[in-house]
Amino acid sequence: MPRQHYGRGERINLAKDFPQIEDITGVVEIKPSFGGLQKEVRPFTKSNLPAGYIHCNNPVCNNGGVPLEEVFCDLLSQMVRNKQVGGEVGEFCQGYENMGSHQRRDCRTTYVYLKIQIKYRDSETKKIE
């Protein structure tokens, strides 16, 4: 299957792009990477797939956040290509902090964990996770 590319604001269309999927469920967890109680859990289904961009809450982070829809599409494409029924991925903030004197470090403040479960149509051959 060719890799799908989605432009900013363009939503994935499961029926058109992945007709072999009968149903899909999962969860998105957004949490501070260093622990803490501020975890946000967002379940999703076929009718409300993960979308958008998770902005970093670090006030000194530059260009930070996690492109949730890209992460979801990449994992979903990989799972369908390999006929997997379950998969997960975690992504840290993609931004950076200026450290002065032309130095910077990666921002690791925000962490997004994505877990997907796929039910394929009966005509599809399934592999075990």
TITORVEX-100300 format. One record per residue (C-alpha): x, y, z; residue in one letter; chain. Coordinates in steps of 0.2 Angstrom, whole numbers, always signed. Layout:
+-------+-------+-------+------+-------+
|    px |    py |    pz | resn | chain |
+-------+-------+-------+------+-------+
|     X |     Y |     Z |    A |     A |
...
+-------+-------+-------+------+-------+
//
This chain:
+-------+-------+-------+------+-------+
|    px |    py |    pz | resn | chain |
+-------+-------+-------+------+-------+
|    +0 |    +0 |    +0 |    M |     A |
|    +7 |   +17 |    -4 |    P |     A |
|   +10 |   +29 |   +10 |    R |     A |
|    -4 |   +41 |   +12 |    Q |     A |
|    +1 |   +60 |   +15 |    H |     A |
|   -12 |   +72 |   +22 |    Y |     A |
|   -10 |   +90 |   +21 |    G |     A |
|   -14 |  +102 |   +35 |    R |     A |
|   -32 |  +102 |   +39 |    G |     A |
|   -35 |   +87 |   +28 |    E |     A |
|   -44 |   +73 |   +37 |    R |     A |
|   -42 |   +54 |   +35 |    I |     A |
|   -56 |   +45 |   +26 |    N |     A |
|   -56 |   +27 |   +33 |    L |     A |
|   -69 |   +21 |   +20 |    A |     A |
|   -59 |   +28 |    +5 |    K |     A |
|   -41 |   +26 |   +12 |    D |     A |
|   -42 |   +10 |   +22 |    F |     A |
|   -58 |    +0 |   +15 |    P |     A |
|   -51 |   -16 |   +24 |    Q |     A |
|   -55 |    -8 |   +41 |    I |     A |
|   -72 |   -13 |   +48 |    E |     A |
|   -70 |    -4 |   +65 |    D |     A |
|   -56 |    +5 |   +75 |    I |     A |
|   -55 |   +10 |   +93 |    T |     A |
|   -41 |   +17 |  +104 |    G |     A |
|   -35 |   +30 |  +116 |    V |     A |
|   -24 |   +45 |  +116 |    V |     A |
|   -15 |   +50 |  +132 |    E |     A |
|    -7 |   +67 |  +134 |    I |     A |
|    +4 |   +69 |  +149 |    K |     A |
|   +19 |   +77 |  +156 |    P |     A |
|   +34 |   +67 |  +151 |    S |     A |
|   +41 |   +68 |  +169 |    F |     A |
|   +26 |   +60 |  +177 |    G |     A |
|   +13 |   +70 |  +187 |    G |     A |
|    -6 |   +70 |  +188 |    L |     A |
|   -10 |   +81 |  +173 |    Q |     A |
|   -14 |   +66 |  +162 |    K |     A |
|   -28 |   +69 |  +149 |    E |     A |
|   -36 |   +53 |  +141 |    V |     A |
|   -46 |   +54 |  +125 |    R |     A |
|   -54 |   +38 |  +119 |    P |     A |
|   -58 |   +38 |  +100 |    F |     A |
|   -68 |   +27 |   +88 |    T |     A |
|   -71 |   +26 |   +69 |    K |     A |
|   -83 |   +41 |   +70 |    S |     A |
|   -71 |   +53 |   +80 |    N |     A |
|   -53 |   +49 |   +74 |    L |     A |
|   -38 |   +58 |   +82 |    P |     A |
|   -35 |   +75 |   +74 |    A |     A |
|   -26 |   +91 |   +76 |    G |     A |
|   -10 |   +96 |   +85 |    Y |     A |
|    -6 |   +95 |  +103 |    I |     A |
|    +3 |  +111 |  +109 |    H |     A |
|   +17 |  +110 |  +121 |    C |     A |
|   +13 |  +119 |  +138 |    N |     A |
|   +31 |  +123 |  +141 |    N |     A |
|   +32 |  +142 |  +141 |    P |     A |
|   +50 |  +142 |  +135 |    V |     A |
|   +48 |  +129 |  +121 |    C |     A |
|   +50 |  +134 |  +103 |    N |     A |
|   +40 |  +126 |   +89 |    N |     A |
|   +34 |  +113 |  +101 |    G |     A |
|   +20 |  +101 |  +101 |    G |     A |
|   +15 |   +84 |   +93 |    V |     A |
|    +6 |   +83 |   +77 |    P |     A |
|    -7 |   +70 |   +83 |    L |     A |
|   -15 |   +67 |   +66 |    E |     A |
|    +2 |   +63 |   +58 |    E |     A |
|    +7 |   +51 |   +72 |    V |     A |
|   -10 |   +43 |   +70 |    F |     A |
|    -9 |   +41 |   +51 |    C |     A |
|    +9 |   +34 |   +51 |    D |     A |
|    +4 |   +21 |   +64 |    L |     A |
|   -12 |   +16 |   +56 |    L |     A |
|    -3 |   +15 |   +39 |    S |     A |
|   +10 |    +4 |   +46 |    Q |     A |
|    -3 |    -7 |   +55 |    M |     A |
|   -13 |   -10 |   +40 |    V |     A |
|    +2 |   -13 |   +29 |    R |     A |
|    +7 |   -27 |   +41 |    N |     A |
|   -11 |   -33 |   +45 |    K |     A |
|    -9 |   -29 |   +63 |    Q |     A |
|   -24 |   -28 |   +75 |    V |     A |
|   -16 |   -19 |   +89 |    G |     A |
|    -2 |    -5 |   +89 |    G |     A |
|    +4 |    +9 |  +100 |    E |     A |
|   +17 |   +23 |   +99 |    V |     A |
|   +23 |   +37 |  +110 |    G |     A |
|   +29 |   +54 |  +104 |    E |     A |
|   +38 |   +68 |  +114 |    F |     A |
|   +36 |   +87 |  +110 |    C |     A |
|   +46 |   +91 |   +94 |    Q |     A |
|   +51 |  +108 |  +100 |    G |     A |
|   +67 |  +115 |  +108 |    Y |     A |
|   +73 |  +126 |  +122 |    E |     A |
|   +86 |  +140 |  +119 |    N |     A |
|  +100 |  +137 |  +132 |    M |     A |
|  +110 |  +153 |  +127 |    G |     A |
|  +126 |  +156 |  +118 |    S |     A |
|  +119 |  +147 |  +102 |    H |     A |
|  +115 |  +131 |  +112 |    Q |     A |
|   +98 |  +122 |  +113 |    R |     A |
|   +90 |  +106 |  +119 |    R |     A |
|   +75 |   +96 |  +114 |    D |     A |
|   +60 |  +100 |  +124 |    C |     A |
|   +53 |   +84 |  +132 |    R |     A |
|   +39 |   +92 |  +142 |    T |     A |
|   +24 |   +85 |  +133 |    T |     A |
|   +22 |   +66 |  +129 |    Y |     A |
|    +8 |   +59 |  +118 |    V |     A |
|    +4 |   +40 |  +119 |    Y |     A |
|    -7 |   +33 |  +106 |    L |     A |
|   -15 |   +15 |  +106 |    K |     A |
|   -25 |    +8 |   +91 |    I |     A |
|   -36 |    -8 |   +90 |    Q |     A |
|   -42 |   -13 |   +72 |    I |     A |
|   -55 |   -25 |   +67 |    K |     A |
|   -53 |   -29 |   +49 |    Y |     A |
|   -67 |   -35 |   +37 |    R |     A |
|   -69 |   -54 |   +36 |    D |     A |
|   -61 |   -54 |   +19 |    S |     A |
|   -44 |   -48 |   +26 |    E |     A |
|   -31 |   -60 |   +33 |    T |     A |
|   -26 |   -55 |   +51 |    K |     A |
|    -9 |   -58 |   +59 |    K |     A |
|    -7 |   -59 |   +77 |    I |     A |
|    +0 |   -44 |   +86 |    E |     A |
+-------+-------+-------+------+-------+
//
